[in-house]
Amino acid sequence: MRVDTSAVPSGRTRIRVPRYRKRESVKDFLCVAPALAFFAVFVYYPLADLFRIGFTNWNLIRDSYKFVGLKNYKWLFHGSGLGTWLSSLRITFSYTFWEIAITLIGGMLLAALFNRESKAFAAMRSLVFMPKYIAVSTSAIVFMWILNDQYGFMNYLLGLFGVAPVSWLNSEKTAFTSLLILTGWRVVGYGMMIYLSAMKGISKDYYEAAQLDGANGFQRFRFVTLPLLSPTTLFLFVTTFIASMKVFQSVDVMTDGGPYESTNVMVYWIYDLAFVQFRVDRAAVVAGVFFVILLAFTAATMKISNKNVHYDS
């Protein structure tokens, strides 16, 4: 690298970058340009257009629209949409809380239970993990039969213990629980496998040192396993949070957001606004605000958790 001191004030030097490095930088940019173009066309432009539509009064029935400013935002935050917005947000966060709890707590406990090297435990791990690879729509249809109030398998089992049949999907009190039953069946195995792979990577030296210090099994789990699993916990928390906030298929197949909007999660409400009520403008506003909420919560989670995550050197 050459240093050119001509036409430079005294005491300063100007570093001239070799031409081959400039060519390499151009080549690097050309390599990532297709990916940038893809994201610009299929991600960033639709996202920007989403916010633009929110300032219109686009109704698919009329198939015409004009700019109306903040009218749709007033409908959402100060009009008739506020009640449904708050209710849907509460239901979505409640669903997210329970899915995260099932994934993290259930997955960790099952990982500790199935952390054995034998063919029998390997077969059981496969059975628990298998539901993750079954399509949500297929699983939802199967569970609609299991939870049917007249001839469902769940009510048949309850009848063996003298319990009256439960209207799982048609009752406001049990419809949300029915969704969680399906969700728990699908996600707990995934959490188990992620935690299990992380546990396999923990050095046995830590456990031997803790055992020499007199730590029992619970103490080794509390002070060795849990801290070293914190990066895995952060990964599962963030990915599960984003996925559960966008739940749609199980609600669409099993409950249609009912009964009495007891399972009207945010994404299903956006779908209902756009393709049932044909109010694309209102759907765009709700989707845009929902995107900002997801972005803010994810960023806050990453910033806060970085102080509490322990990485094994």
N, C-alpha and C positions, 0 to 999 in steps of 0.2 A: 504494500500500500504506500503510495507516494504522498508526501506532504507539500502542498503548494503554498508558499508564503508571499507570493507576489500579489500586489493590490490588496493587501490585508493590513489593517491598522497594526501598529507596533504592539507587541505583547500577545497577539492572537495568531493562531495558525488555522489554516483551512485544510481539512482532510478530503482528498479527492478519492471517491470510490472508483475502483477499477471498472472498466467497461464490462468485463465478463461477469462481475457480480450483478450489474444492472440487468444483463441479459438473463441471468439465472432468476432474478426477481420477476422479470416479465414472464418467463416460462412457468414459474410457480403460480403466478396469478392466472395464466391461461389454463392451468390444470384444474384450478378450483372454479373457474368462470362458469362451466356448465352447471355445477351444483348451485352456485349463486343465482344463475338464471332460473333454474328450476324452482328454488325457494321464492324468488321474486315473483314468478308467474303464478305459482300454485299455492303460496302461503301468504306472502306479504301483500300482494295486490288484492286477493279476496278479503284479507283482514281489513285493509284500508277501505275497500268498497263496502264492507259490512257496516262500518261506522258512518259512511256516507248515506247508506240506505236508511239509517236510523234518523236522519234529518228529513225524511220524506213521508208521504202518506200513501205508500204503495199498498194497494189492495189487489190481490190476484184476480178477484172477480171483475173489477173494473179494468184491470191491466193498464192502468195509467197512474202517474204519480206526479207530484210537484214538491218542491222543498217547502217545509213547514217549520223549520227551525227546531226549537226545543219542545215542541208539542208532545212528542212521544215520551220524552224524558219526564215531562210534567205528568203524563198519564201514569208512568211507572212509579214515580216518587211522591206525587201529590194527588193522584187521581184514583180511578177504580182499579188500577193494576197493583196498587201498593199492597193490599191485603193478600192477594194471590202470590205476589212476589215474596213477601215475608214468610208466608206459609210454605211455599216451595223451597225457599232457602233453608228454613228450619228442617224440613224433611230431608233435604239433600245432605245437610251437615250431620244430621242424626244417622242417616244411612252410612255416611263416610266414617263417622266415629266407630260404629259397630263393625264395619268391615276392617278397619285398621286394627281394632282390638282383636278380632278373630284371627287376622293374619299374623300379627306380632305375637300375641300371647299364646294362641293355639299352636301356631307354627313353631315357636320356641319350645313349648312343652313337648310337642310330638317329636321334634328333632332330638331333644334330650332322651326321650323314651326309645326312639328307633336308632340311636347312635350305637348300633351293635353290628359286628361283622359276622353275619350268618345268612344263609339262603332264605330262611324263614322271614327274617326281618327285611331282607331285600325285597321279597315278594309283597310283604305288607306295605312297605314304602311305596311300591309301584301302584298298589291298589288305592292308597290315599292320594297319590299325586295324579292319577289318571284323570279325574274329573276336570282338571285344568285344561286338558286338550279336547274336551267335548264342547261343541258349539253352544253358546249361551241360549240361542233359540231352541235348540234340541233339548237341552237340559230343562228349560222352562216348560216345554210341552210335557215332558215326563213328570215334572213336579206338579203340573196342573192335574194330572191323573192321580198322583200320590196324595195330593191335598184336596181332592174332590170331596165335597161334604156328604155325598150319597154313597159312592162306591169306592172311595179312595182308600189306599192302603194304610194311611196314617190313622184315619178314624176307625179302621178295622182293628188296629193294634190297641187304640184307646178303648174300644168296646170290649176287648178281652179283659181289661181291668175295671170294667163297669163304668167307664167315663162316657158321658153323652157325646154324640157327634159334634164336631166343631165346624162352623162354616168358615174355613180358613181364608178363602179368597173373596168372599162376599160380605165380610164383616169389617167395619171400620177399625175394630180393635185388633184383629188378627192378620189383616192383609199385609201390613208392614212387616210383621214377624215372619210371614210366609216368604217374603222376599229375602229376609236375612237367613232363613233356613237354606234356601238355594245358594245364596252367596257364600255362606260358611262351608257348605259342601264342596264348592268349587275352589275357594282360595286357600283353605287351611293347608292343603297339601303343597301348594306352591311355596307358602311361607316355610313349611317344614323343610323342603329341599334346599332352599336358599340358606337357612340357618344351619342345616346339616353340613353343607359344603363348607361353610365358614368355620364350623366347629372342627372339621377335619383338618383345617389349616392352622389351628392353634398348636403351638409347640407343647409337647408333653413336659418340657422342662419347668414350665410355670406351675403345673399341677404337682410335680414332684417337689419343687421348692416349697409350695404351700403346704403339702402334706408333711414335710419335715418340720415346718413351723407349727404343726399341730392343728391345721385347719381340717374341719370335717367336710363331708360331701357338699352340704348346703353352703358352707362358707367358701369352698372352692368355686362353686357355681356363682355365688354372689360377688366375690371380689376378683375372680380371674376370668370366668367365662363371659359374664355380662359386660364388663368394660371392653374386652377384646371383640365383642360382637357389636359394639356401638356403630362402626361404619356400616355393617350389614343392616342394622336396625334403621339407620338413617336412610339407606337406599330403599328398603322396603316401605318405610313411612312415606317418603316422597312419591314413589311410584304408585303405591296403593292409594294415596290421597288423590292424586290426579285422576287415576282410573275410576275410583269410586264416585268422585264428583261428577263424572260424565256417564253415570249409569243410565242405560236406556232400554236395551233389548229385553231384559227380564221384566221390566215394568210394562213395556209395550205388549208383550205376549201374555203375561199373567193377569194384569190388573187394569190396564189402560188408564193408569193414574188414579183409579178409584179404589174402593168406593168412597164417595164424597170427598174426592181429592186427597185421601189419606196417604196415597203413594205418588202424588204428583211431584216428582223430582224435577229439577231445573231443566235438564235436557229434554225431558218429555214435554214439559210446558212449552219450550221453544218450538218443538215439533208441532204441538197442537196449535200454537198461534200461527205458524206458517202454513201448514198443510191441512188443517181442519177449519180454522177460522179465516184462513187466507189473508191474515194481516202480517205480511212480510216485514213491514216497517217496525211493528212492535216486537216481532221476533228478533229482528236485528238489534234493537236497543237492548233487549234482555240478554242476548248472546254477547254483545259487546261489554256490558257491565259485568256479566259472569266471567268473561275472559280476564278482565282487569282484577277481579277478586281472586281468581286462581293464580294469576301472576304474582299478586301481592303476597298471598299466603305462602306460595312456594319460595319466593325470595326471602321472606321473613323466617321461614323454617330453616333454610340453608344458612342464613346469617347467625341465627341463635344457636343452632345445633353444632356449628363448627367449633364452638368453644367447649362443647361437652363430648366430642367424639375423640376416642383414643385410637391412634393408629399404631399397630405393632411395627417397630423398626425392623 
